[in-house]
């Protein structure tokens, strides 16, 4: 288990800063859209990352966390006429990742993006992302996906996994899927978000079961599915970790729970992140532990400052675990 990041480098100095802060393993993407990347693009990118003394652990597939209206390959989840061609393109990118020596890819199976309500003030006046169901438009109209039943949603996911998981397995590339963020009640915007519950995630990882099919385990998003994250998260980590289904961890905390929460820095939320880290170690998790969705702080470079704090927190925590 080691410190990682998925923060996009704005320039070469950011790669140098990662190395200086001890963030050796990174999830980083080449320039351009994922749907355009060739093997040569991936190899050049890997070589550049390695030139800074870093290790390229993961890239993303062209299946983003954004709403389906902004997706490069929308027909995969819409069951449109280009679905098979788009799945083939995903498979080719997985093969190219393997050829370039990149061991894992992350992706989302997302139709409505990441709903949030207005940011709320946090520690010292930071502004923190939040979601309050009672402040949403609960009757919001469906988007491009229309009204989609739970069964049809599962069928489309299974259609994708049936074709992609064998390619990932044969190329030894880990497929890390992000949970739906946050949980929303069935039928919100016409969709039941089947990966927005722990039971849904369990069903997902057992579909087309394979050692290379697992989760980009966002602890924050999973906390958002729970009535009492502080008490319930331990058993969730153990269930997925003991089955080898955690391929990356977004080490993020929240205050609150299902349908009403605010994101926080790791040490000030309702989940005991020190205890969580010990459970990741207990279950044999051996990949990146990375910050995600940091609060907005003051200063000339607020995002970088907040992430630097989180890197230091995780690095210190890992050092403590190594000494135990």
ROZAKE-103536 format. One record per atom (N, C-alpha, C): residue in one letter; x, y, z. Coordinates in steps of 0.2 Angstrom, whole numbers, plus 5000, padded with zeros to 4 digits. Layout:
# ROZAKE-103536
AXYZ;...
END
This chain:
# ROZAKE-103536
X500449945000;X500050005000;X500450065000;X500350114995;X500750174995;X500450234993;X500750294994;X500450354992;X500350364985;X499750384983;X499750404975;X499350464974;X499250484968;X498850544966;X498550534960;X497950564958;X497650574952;X497550644950;X497950684953;X497850764951;X498250764945;X497950804940;X498250814933;X498850864934;X499350844931;X499950894931;X499850944926;X499851004929;X499751064924;X500351084920;X500951064922;X501551074919;X502151024922;X502751024919;X503250984922;X503450994929;X503351054931;X503451074938;X503051034943;X502351024941;X501950974945;X502250904946;X502550884941;X502850814941;X503450814946;X503750874946;X504350874950;X504150884958;X503550924958;X503250934965;X503050864968;X502750824964;X502550754966;X503150714969;X503650714965;X504250684967;X504550714973;X504550774974;X504850814980;X504350794986;X503750784985;X503250774991;X503250694993;X503550654989;X503550584990;X503050544987;X502650584982;X502150544979;X502450514972;X502650454973;X503050424968;X502550384963;X502050364965;X501550324961;X500950374959;X500850374952;X500250424950;X499850384945;X499250414945;X498750404940;X498750464936;X498950464930;X499050524926;X498950504918;X498650554915;X498450544908;X498850584903;X498950554897;X499250584891;X498850644889;X499050694885;X498650744883;X498150724878;X497550754878;X497050744873;X496550694876;X496050684873;X495450634875;X495650564875;X495450524880;X495650454881;X495450414874;X494950434871;X494650404865;X495150414859;X495650464860;X496150474854;X496850444856;X496950414862;X497650394863;X497850324859;X498450334857;X498750274853;X499250244858;X499450184856;X500050154860;X500650204860;X500750234855;X501350284855;X501250334860;X500650364860;X500450414865;X500550384872;X500350324874;X500450304880;X501150284882;X501550264877;X502250254878;X502650314879;X502550364875;X502850434877;X502650464883;X502050454885;X501850474892;X502150444897;X502150374897;X502550334902;X503250354903;X503550364897;X504250384897;X504350454901;X503950504899;X503950564902;X503850564910;X503350524912;X503250514919;X503850484923;X504150434920;X504650404922;X505350444923;X505350494918;X505950534918;X505950584924;X505450584928;X505450624934;X505450584940;X505650514939;X505750474944;X505050444947;X504550454943;X503850434945;X503650364942;X503150334944;X502850274941;X502150284939;X502050264933;X501350274930;X500950214932;X500550214937;X500150164940;X499450154936;X499250204933;X498550194931;X498350254926;X497950244921;X497650294917;X496850284917;X496550334914;X495750324914;X495550294907;X495050264907;X494650244901;X494150304899;X493950304893;X493550354890;X492750344893;X492750334899;X492050324903;X492150364909;X491950424909;X492050474914;X491550484919;X491750524924;X491250534930;X490750584928;X490850614922;X490350664920;X489650634917;X489150684916;X488550654914;X488650624907;X488150584905;X488250544899;X488250594893;X487950644893;X487950694888;X488650714886;X489150714891;X489850734889;X490250674888;X490050614888;X490450554887;X490750544880;X491350524879;X491550504872;X491250444869;X491050394873;X490750334871;X490050324874;X489550364873;X488950364876;X488550304875;X488650274869;X488250214867;X488350154871;X488850154875;X489050094879;X488450084885;X488250144888;X487750144893;X487050164890;X487050184884;X486350204881;X486150144877;X486550094876;X486350034871;X486250064864;X486650114862;X486550144855;X486850104850;X486750124844;X486950084838;X487750074838;X488150124841;X488850114841;X489150084847;X488750044851;X488950014857;X489549964856;X489449924851;X489949874850;X490649904848;X490549954843;X491149984841;X491550024847;X491150054851;X491450084856;X491750044862;X491449984863;X491749934867;X492349904865;X492349894858;X492949874855;X493549924856;X493349994855;X493850044856;X494150044863;X493750024868;X493950024875;X494449964876;X494249904873;X494649844873;X495349864870;X495349894865;X495949914862;X496449954866;X496150004870;X496450044874;X496750004880;X496349954882;X496649914888;X497249874885;X497249844879;X497749814876;X498349854875;X498249924873;X498849964873;X499149984879;X498749994885;X498950004891;X499449944893;X499249884892;X499649834894;X500349834890;X500249844884;X500849854880;X501349904882;X501049954885;X501450014887;X501750004894;X501549944897;X501749934904;X501349964910;X500749984908;X500250024913;X499849964916;X499849954922;X499549894925;X498749904927;X498549964927;X497849974929;X497450034925;X496850024925;X496450084922;X495850094926;X495650154927;X495050174931;X494450194926;X493850184928;X493250204924;X492650214928;X492150244925;X491450254928;X490950224923;X490450204926;X489850184922;X489250234924;X489350294922;X488950354925;X488450384920;X487850394922;X487350424918;X487250494919;X487250514926;X487050584928;X487550624931;X488150604931;X488750634934;X488750634941;X488950684945;X489050684952;X488650744955;X488050734956;X487550784959;X487850814966;X487850874966;X487950914972;X487550974973;X487450994979;X487151054981;X487651104982;X487451174984;X488051224985;X488551204990;X489151224989;X489651214994;X489451245000;X489751215006;X489651245012;X490251255016;X490251305021;X490851325024;X491151265029;X491751255029;X492051205033;X492551235038;X493051195040;X493551215044;X493951285042;X493951335047;X494251395045;X494051435039;X493451415037;X493151455031;X493251425025;X493551365025;X493651325018;X492951315016;X492851305009;X492251285006;X492251215004;X491751175006;X491751105005;X491151085001;X491251034996;X490751004992;X490250974997;X489550974995;X489050954999;X488450924995;X488050884998;X487450854995;X486950855000;X486350894999;X485850885004;X485150874999;X484950815000;X484350794996;X483750844996;X483650865002;X483150915003;X483250984999;X483850994997;X483951054993;X484051044986;X483950984983;X483950964976;X483250974973;X483250974967;X482650974963;X482450904962;X482050874966;X481950804967;X481450784961;X481250824957;X480850814951;X481150824945;X481850834945;X482250854939;X482050804933;X482050834928;X481950794922;X482450744920;X482350684917;X482850644914;X483250674909;X483950654909;X484350674904;X484350634898;X484950624894;X484950594888;X484750514889;X484850484895;X484750414896;X483950404896;X483550454897;X482850444898;X482750414904;X482150374904;X481950334910;X482250264909;X482650244914;X482950184913;X482850144919;X482550084918;X482450034923;X483050004926;X483049984932;X483649954936;X483849894932;X483349854929;X483549794926;X483949804919;X483649854916;X484049874909;X484749904911;X484749944916;X485449964918;X485949914920;X485749864923;X486149804925;X486249764918;X485849764914;X485949724907;X486449754903;X486449824903;X486949864899;X487649854903;X487649854909;X488349844913;X488549774911;X488149724912;X488349664911;X488649654903;X488249684899;X488549674892;X489249704891;X489349754894;X490049784894;X490549744897;X490349714903;X490849674907;X491049614903;X490449584900;X490549514897;X491149524892;X491149584888;X491649594883;X492349614885;X492349654890;X492949694892;X493349654898;X493049624902;X493349584908;X493849534905;X493649494900;X494149444897;X494749474894;X494649534891;X495249574888;X495649594893;X495449624898;X495849644904;X496249594907;X495849534908;X496149474911;X496749454907;X496649444901;X497149414896;X497749464896;X497649524897;X498149574896;X498449594903;X498149564909;X498349574916;X498349654917;X497849684915;X497649754917;X497049754922;X497149784928;X496649784932;X496149844930;X495449824930;X494949864929;X494649894935;X494649954937;X494449984943;X493850034942;X493250014944;X492650054942;X492550094949;X492350154948;X492150204953;X491450194955;X491250194961;X490550194963;X490150254960;X489550244960;X489050304959;X489150354965;X489150414963;X489350464968;X488850524967;X488350534972;X488250494978;X487650454977;X487450414982;X486850374982;X486250424981;X485750414976;X485150444975;X484550404975;X484050424977;X483450374977;X483250344970;X482950284970;X482850254963;X482350304959;X482550314953;X482150354948;X482350424948;X482850444952;X483050514951;X483350534944;X483050584941;X483250604934;X483150544930;X482650504931;X482450444927;X482850384928;X483350384933;X483850324933;X483950304940;X483950234941;X484150204947;X484950194947;X485350224951;X486050214951;X486250154954;X486350104951;X486450034954;X487050024957;X487550064955;X488250064959;X488250114964;X487650134967;X487650184972;X487450154979;X487450094979;X487350054986;X487850004987;X488049984993;X488449934994;X488249864991;X487649854992;X487349784989;X487449794981;X487349844978;X487449854971;X488149844969;X488649864973;X489349854972;X489549784973;X489249754977;X489449684978;X489149644972;X488549654970;X488349624964;X488749634958;X489049694957;X489449714952;X490049674952;X490449674957;X491049634957;X491049564956;X490449534958;X490349464957;X490049444950;X489849494946;X489649484939;X490249474935;X490349424931;X490949414927;X491549414931;X491449374937;X491949384942;X492649364939;X493149404941;X493849394938;X494349434943;X494949404944;X495349444948;X495549514945;X495449524939;X495649594936;X495049634936;X494449614939;X493849654939;X493649674946;X493749744947;X493649764954;X493449844954;X493649874960;X493449944961;X493949994962;X493850054959;X494150114961;X493850134968;X494050104973;X493650114980;X493650174983;X493150224981;X493150284984;X492750284991;X493150294996;X492950285003;X492450335004;X492550395001;X492050455002;X491350434999;X491350414993;X490750394989;X490350334993;X490750284996;X490450234999;X490150255006;X490550305009;X490250335015;X489550365014;X489550395008;X488950435006;X488350385005;X488450315005;X487950265004;X487650245011;X487950265016;X487850225022;X487450275027;X487050245031;X486750285036;X487150315042;X487650265044;X488150285049;X488850265046;X489150305042;X489850285039;X490350275044;X490350305050;X490850295055;X490850225058;X490250195058;X490150125061;X490150075056;X489950095050;X489850035045;X490350025040;X490850075039;X491350075034;X491850015035;X491949995041;X492449945042;X492249885039;X491649855040;X491449795037;X491449795029;X491249855026;X491249865019;X491949855016;X492449895019;X493149885017;X493349815018;X493249775023;X493449705024;X493049665018;X492449675017;X492049635012;X492449635005;X492549695003;X492849704996;X493649684997;X493949705002;X494649695002;X494849625003;X494449585007;X494649515008;X494549475001;X494149504997;X494049464990;X494449494985;X494949534987;X495449564982;X495049604976;X494549644978;X494249684974;X494349764974;X494849784978;X495049854979;X495649864975;X495649904970;X496249914965;X496549984966;X496150024970;X496450094971;X495950124976;X496250164981;X495750194986;X495850274985;X495250304985;X495150374986;X495050384993;X495550404996;X495550415004;X495150475006;X494550475006;X494150535007;X493650525012;X493550585016;X493050575022;X492450625021;X491950615025;X491350655024;X491150665032;X490650715032;X490350725039;X489550715037;X489250675040;X488550655038;X488450585035;X488050575030;X487950505028;X487450515022;X487050455021;X486650445016;X486150505015;X486150535009;X485750595007;X485850665010;X486350665015;X486550725018;X487250725021;X487650755017;X488350755019;X488750815016;X489350825020;X489850875017;X490550845017;X490850855012;X491550825011;X492050865016;X492550825018;X492950855023;X493750835022;X494150865025;X494850845025;X494850775029;X495350735028;X495250665030;X495250655037;X495550695041;X495550685049;X494950715052;X494450755049;X493950785052;X493250765051;X493250705047;X492550685045;X492350635050;X491750595049;X491450545053;X491850475053;X492150465048;X492550405047;X493250405050;X493450355054;X494050355057;X494550335052;X494950375049;X495350355043;X495950325045;X496150335051;X496750295054;X496550215054;X495950205057;X495750145058;X495550115051;X495350155046;X495250125039;X495850105036;X496350145037;X497050125034;X497250065037;X497150055043;X497449985046;X497049925043;X496349935042;X495949885039;X496249875032;X496349925028;X496649915021;X497249865022;X497749885027;X498349845028;X498149775030;X497649765034;X497449705037;X497249655031;X496849685026;X496549645021;X497049635015;X497649665015;X498149655010;X498149695004;X497749755005;X497749805000;X498449824998;X498649824992;X499349834990;X499449894984;X498949934984;X499049984978;X499050054981;X498750104977;X498850174979;X498250194984;X498450234988;X498050264993;X498050344991;X497550374989;X497650444986;X497050484989;X497250554990;X496750604991;X496250614986;X495650644987;X495150654982;X494650704984;X494450744980;X493950794981;X494150844988;X494650874988;X494850914993;X494450974994;X494350995000;X494051065001;X494451124998;X494051174996;X494351234993;X494651274999;X495251294999;X495551335004;X495751405001;X496051445006;X496251515004;X496951505001;X497151564998;X497851564995;X497851574988;X498551574985;X498651584978;X498551524974;X498651464977;X498551404974;X498151354978;X497551364979;X497151334985;X497151254983;X497051234977;X496951164976;X497651124978;X498151154975;X498851124977;X498951124984;X498751174988;X498951174995;X498551124999;X497851114997;X497451065000;X497750994999;X497850984992;X498150914991;X498850904994;X499250954995;X499850944998;X499750925005;X499250955009;X499150935016;X498950865016;X498450845011;X498250775011;X498850725010;X499250745005;X499850695004;X500250685010;X500350735014;X500750735020;X500350695025;X499750705026;X499350665030;X499350585029;X499250565022;X499350495021;X500050475021;X500550505019;X501250485020;X501350475027;X501150515032;X501350505039;X500950445041;X500350435039;X499950375041;X500250315039;X500450315033;X500850255030;X501450235034;X501850285036;X502450275040;X502250245046;X501750265050;X501550245056;X501350165055;X500950155050;X500750085049;X501350035047;X501850065044;X502450025042;X502850005049;X502750055054;X503150035060;X502849995065;X502149975064;X501849935068;X501949865068;
END
